[in-house]
């Protein structure tokens, strides 16, 4: 059975399209560095996966999300039109103590941003204060994108986007087009899918003030864009990939790649999908645009950790040398498994009830233990492993090192 990954961390940073979707945000102390032991248990109003499999348009679905020191349990109906109840609960990650719990509107998606929790469905969003659980505001519209600085981009109407402050719901600006990428303190606005190809614009995330407009046209049906925390934007237009300095719009280099599509930034290289249905990945050196190597997309997999060079494919986990494309280390667990969480130095996977932590340097086993039962969901944060089995949430923490 191949690897599958749950959405275990909601504090994701929006930043364009990648081969594997948005990657888990890694923090050095998220994963327990030593074998954890049971620290706390807390009741939750959730049904197990087995129970939900037999229910029809009902049942108590739960999604876990994590900030540095809290676990959030979002109880919902699973999909639009499902029967509630709907509730959001915050639990202390270190002690399991209840911080707050409130009924919420009919929502089934959860995101965290700038000390706020954003719940949404296909028609509206609700934003809550992470510390108190108090409702900050609610508004109509579809959540399109968000970042860690408290800016939400919502659907503002036909071919229009609106930026909203996550603190108070104030509309910051409205613009024609769609979100191409959102990184650092800017938003790249590209033509909407129904609009013709045209230059894209870079605007300030809070004021909407235009910083520059591109010389290149962006075709919403063929072009792709991504960015990272660094000041560069990468754009493909079907026959090449271009690196653009986000400060002034200057093109630093371009590389010809027939069929260039989605871009995944991987340390020193940009991995560009090409060929029929993106079946090939071409690695382009980000320093100067030199093509370094190419390989089948299935062999390159998807990124799990930028710092650890960790990637996944259908069979397991591996580290890949960005400049050569050669596999450095690899581990293929025997059964199907989920990635529970990633930090700068560890990755935790679950095979049924068995949790295994691998070190990034050699993918050797750092610790392994059986939590028992049938886990339905799990995640890591602030050095704790959190596991939900039906109506019970359990927190596991690494014991302190012996003194002397």
C-alpha positions in Angstrom: 0.0 0.0 0.0 1.3 3.5 -0.9 1.9 6.3 1.5 -0.9 8.7 2.2 -0.8 11.9 4.3 -3.4 13.5 6.5 -3.7 17.3 6.9 -2.2 17.4 10.3 -0.9 20.9 10.5 -3.2 23.8 9.8 -0.6 26.5 10.2 0.4 26.4 6.6 2.0 29.3 4.7 0.5 30.1 1.4 3.0 30.3 -1.4 2.0 29.1 -4.8 1.7 25.7 -6.3 4.0 22.8 -5.7 4.2 19.2 -6.9 2.9 17.9 -3.6 0.6 20.7 -2.6 1.4 22.9 0.4 4.2 21.3 2.5 4.0 20.8 6.2 5.6 23.7 8.1 8.6 22.2 10.0 9.7 23.6 13.3 12.8 22.1 15.0 11.1 21.1 18.3 7.8 19.9 16.9 8.7 16.2 16.8 9.7 14.5 20.1 13.4 13.8 19.9 13.2 10.8 22.2 10.6 8.1 22.6 7.5 9.8 24.1 5.3 8.5 26.8 1.6 9.1 27.6 1.2 12.5 29.4 -2.5 13.2 29.2 -5.9 12.1 28.0 -8.9 14.3 27.1 -12.4 13.5 25.9 -13.6 14.8 22.5 -16.9 14.6 20.8 -15.8 12.7 17.7 -16.7 9.5 16.0 -14.1 7.0 14.9 -13.4 6.4 11.2 -15.1 3.0 11.4 -18.3 4.6 12.8 -18.3 7.3 10.1 -17.9 4.7 7.4 -21.4 3.4 8.3 -23.1 6.8 8.7 -24.8 8.6 5.8 -24.5 12.4 5.7 -24.2 12.5 9.5 -21.7 11.7 12.2 -19.3 13.7 14.3 -16.3 14.3 12.0 -13.3 15.9 13.6 -10.2 17.6 12.2 -7.1 18.3 14.3 -5.0 21.5 13.8 -2.0 22.6 15.7 -0.3 25.8 16.8 2.9 25.9 18.8 1.2 25.2 22.2 -2.3 24.2 21.4 -4.3 21.5 19.7 -7.6 22.5 18.1 -10.4 20.1 17.5 -12.9 21.1 14.8 -16.1 19.1 15.0 -18.1 19.3 11.8 -20.3 17.4 9.4 -17.7 16.4 6.9 -19.1 18.2 3.9 -21.4 21.0 2.7 -25.0 20.0 3.6 -24.0 17.6 6.3 -25.9 17.6 9.7 -24.0 19.2 12.6 -23.2 19.9 15.4 -20.3 22.2 14.7 -17.8 23.0 17.5 -14.3 24.3 17.9 -12.2 23.3 21.0 -8.7 24.4 22.1 -6.6 22.0 24.3 -3.3 22.7 25.9 -0.7 20.7 24.0 1.4 20.0 27.2 -1.2 19.2 29.7 -4.4 18.3 27.8 -6.3 21.0 29.8 -9.3 22.5 28.1 -8.7 26.1 27.2 -12.1 26.9 25.6 -14.8 25.3 23.5 -17.5 27.1 21.4 -20.2 26.2 19.0 -19.5 27.5 15.5 -21.3 27.9 12.2 -21.6 25.2 9.5 -18.0 24.9 8.4 -15.7 22.0 7.6 -12.2 23.5 6.8 -9.8 25.0 9.3 -6.7 27.2 8.9 -4.5 29.1 11.3 -3.0 32.5 10.7 -1.5 35.3 12.9 -3.0 34.1 16.2 -6.4 33.5 14.5 -8.4 30.5 13.5 -10.2 30.5 10.2 -13.1 28.2 9.6 -14.7 28.0 6.1 -17.0 26.2 3.8 -17.9 27.0 0.1 -19.9 30.1 1.0 -18.6 31.9 4.1 -15.7 32.2 6.6 -15.6 32.6 10.4 -12.5 33.9 12.1 -11.9 33.3 15.9 -9.2 34.6 18.3 -6.8 31.7 19.0 -6.2 32.7 22.6 -9.8 33.1 23.7 -12.0 31.5 21.1 -14.0 34.7 20.7 -15.6 35.2 17.3 -13.8 38.1 15.6 -16.0 38.3 12.5 -17.9 36.3 9.8 -18.4 37.1 6.2 -19.6 35.7 2.9 -17.2 34.5 0.3 -14.8 31.6 -0.5 -11.4 31.6 1.2 -8.8 31.5 -1.6 -5.5 32.1 0.1 -4.0 33.2 3.4 -0.6 33.8 5.0 1.0 33.9 8.4 0.7 37.7 8.6 -3.0 37.8 9.1 -4.1 38.6 5.5 -6.9 36.6 3.9 -7.7 36.6 0.2 -11.4 35.8 -0.5 -13.5 35.6 -3.6 -14.8 39.2 -4.2 -17.2 38.4 -7.0 -16.8 37.4 -10.7 -13.1 37.6 -11.6 -12.4 39.7 -8.4 -10.4 39.1 -5.2 -10.6 40.9 -1.9 -8.0 41.1 0.8 -9.3 41.0 4.4 -7.6 41.7 7.7 -7.9 38.5 9.9 -7.8 40.7 13.0 -11.0 42.6 12.5 -12.5 41.7 9.1 -11.8 45.0 7.5 -11.5 44.9 3.7 -8.0 46.0 2.8 -8.4 46.2 -1.0 -10.2 44.7 -4.0 -8.7 43.9 -7.4 -9.6 42.3 -10.7 -8.0 38.9 -11.4 -6.9 36.0 -9.3 -4.1 35.1 -6.8 -1.0 33.8 -8.6 1.2 33.6 -5.5 1.3 35.0 -2.0 4.7 35.2 -0.2 6.4 37.5 2.3 4.5 40.8 2.2 3.2 40.7 -1.4 0.4 39.2 -3.5 1.0 38.5 -7.2 -2.3 39.1 -9.1 -2.7 37.2 -12.4 -5.6 37.2 -14.9 -8.6 35.0 -13.8 -9.3 31.9 -15.8 -12.0 33.7 -17.8 -9.7 36.6 -18.7 -7.2 36.8 -21.6 -3.5 36.5 -21.1 -2.0 39.7 -19.7 0.9 41.0 -17.6 0.6 40.2 -13.9 1.0 42.7 -11.0 2.7 42.6 -7.7 0.9 44.5 -4.9 1.5 45.2 -1.2 -0.5 42.6 0.8 -2.1 45.3 3.1 -2.5 48.3 0.9 -3.0 46.8 -2.5 -0.6 49.4 -3.9 1.1 48.2 -7.1 4.9 47.7 -6.8 5.4 46.7 -10.4 3.8 45.1 -13.4 5.5 42.3 -15.4 6.8 42.5 -18.9 5.7 39.0 -19.5 2.1 38.0 -20.2 0.5 35.4 -17.9 -1.9 32.9 -19.6 -4.3 31.8 -16.9 -4.9 28.5 -18.8 -1.3 27.6 -19.4 1.0 29.6 -17.1 2.0 28.7 -13.5 3.6 30.6 -10.7 5.2 30.0 -7.3 7.3 31.7 -4.8 9.0 31.2 -1.4 10.3 33.1 1.6 13.2 34.2 -0.6 12.6 37.3 -2.8 12.1 35.4 -6.1 9.1 34.4 -8.1 9.1 31.6 -10.7 6.8 31.6 -13.7 6.3 29.1 -16.4 4.5 29.7 -19.7 4.6 26.4 -21.5 8.0 26.6 -23.1 10.3 28.1 -20.4 10.7 28.9 -16.7 11.6 32.5 -15.6 13.0 33.7 -12.3 11.9 37.2 -11.3 13.1 39.4 -8.5 10.1 40.3 -6.4 11.5 43.6 -5.3 11.6 45.3 -8.7 10.3 42.8 -11.3 13.6 42.2 -12.9 14.1 38.9 -14.8 17.3 37.3 -13.4 17.3 34.4 -15.7 15.2 32.2 -17.9 15.6 28.5 -19.0 13.9 26.9 -22.0 11.8 23.8 -21.0 9.3 22.5 -23.5 5.9 21.9 -21.8 7.0 23.7 -18.6 4.2 23.6 -16.0 4.0 23.4 -12.2 7.1 24.4 -10.2 8.3 23.0 -6.9 11.1 24.9 -5.1 13.6 22.4 -3.6 16.6 24.0 -1.9 19.1 25.0 -4.7 16.9 24.0 -7.6 13.4 24.6 -9.1 11.8 21.4 -10.1 9.7 22.0 -13.2 7.1 19.6 -14.4 7.2 19.1 -18.2 6.0 16.6 -20.9 2.7 15.0 -21.3 0.6 15.4 -18.1 3.8 16.6 -16.3 5.3 13.2 -16.3 8.9 14.5 -16.3 10.6 16.8 -13.7 13.4 19.0 -14.9 15.7 20.5 -12.2 16.9 24.0 -12.8 19.6 25.6 -10.7 18.1 28.6 -9.0 21.4 30.5 -8.9 21.7 30.9 -12.7 19.0 28.9 -14.5 21.3 26.0 -15.5 19.4 22.7 -16.2 21.0 20.2 -13.9 19.1 16.9 -14.4 15.7 15.4 -15.3 13.8 12.4 -14.1 10.4 10.8 -14.1 8.0 12.7 -11.8 7.2 9.4 -10.0 10.9 9.0 -9.0 11.2 12.6 -7.7 8.1 12.4 -5.5 6.9 15.3 -3.3 8.7 17.5 -0.8 8.2 17.0 3.0 11.1 19.0 4.4 13.1 21.7 2.7 15.9 21.8 5.3 16.1 18.0 5.7 15.9 17.4 1.9 13.2 14.9 2.7 10.8 13.7 0.0 8.1 11.0 -0.4 6.9 8.8 -3.2 4.3 6.0 -3.4 6.6 3.6 -1.6 8.4 5.5 1.1 10.7 8.3 2.3 14.0 9.4 0.8 16.5 12.3 0.7 17.5 13.6 -2.7 20.6 15.5 -3.7 19.1 18.7 -5.3 22.0 19.2 -7.7 22.4 15.7 -9.0 19.0 14.1 -8.5 20.6 11.1 -6.8 18.9 9.4 -3.9 21.1 9.7 -0.8 19.1 7.7 1.8 15.9 5.8 1.6 13.5 3.9 3.8 10.4 1.9 2.6 8.2 0.8 5.4 6.6 -2.6 4.9 3.0 -1.5 5.1 0.9 1.5 4.2 1.6 4.5 6.4 0.8 8.1 7.1 3.2 11.0 7.6 2.3 12.2 11.1 4.6 15.2 11.3 7.9 16.7 10.3 10.5 18.8 12.0 14.0 19.9 11.0 15.6 16.8 12.4 12.8 14.1 12.6 9.9 12.7 10.6 7.2 10.6 12.3 5.1 8.1 10.4 2.2 5.9 11.5 1.6 2.3 10.4 -1.6 1.5 12.1 -1.0 2.1 15.8 2.8 2.0 15.5 4.5 5.3 15.5 8.1 5.5 14.1 10.4 8.5 14.1 13.3 8.6 11.6 16.3 10.9 11.8 16.8 13.2 8.8 20.5 12.6 8.4 20.4 8.8 7.8 16.7 7.9 8.0 17.6 5.6 10.8 15.0 4.8 13.5 15.2 7.4 16.3 12.3 5.8 18.3 9.3 3.6 17.8 6.3 2.6 20.0 2.8 1.3 19.7 0.0 3.7 20.9 -2.5 0.8 20.8 -6.1 0.8 19.5 -7.1 2.2 16.1 -5.9 5.8 15.7 -8.2 8.0 13.6 -6.0 11.2 13.5 -2.7 12.5 14.8 -0.1 15.3 14.7 2.9 16.7 16.3 3.6 20.1 17.8 6.0 21.7 20.4 7.6 18.3 21.2 4.4 16.4 21.7 2.7 13.7 19.7 -1.1 13.9 19.8 -3.3 10.9 18.8 -7.1 10.7 18.5 -8.9 7.4 18.7 -12.7 7.9 18.6 -13.7 10.0 21.6 -10.3 10.1 23.3 -7.4 12.5 22.5 -4.0 11.5 24.0 -0.9 13.5 24.3 2.6 11.9 24.4 5.7 13.8 25.4 9.4 12.8 25.5 10.6 12.4 29.2 13.4 14.7 30.3 16.9 13.4 30.0 18.4 11.7 33.0 20.7 13.9 35.1 24.3 13.0 35.8 
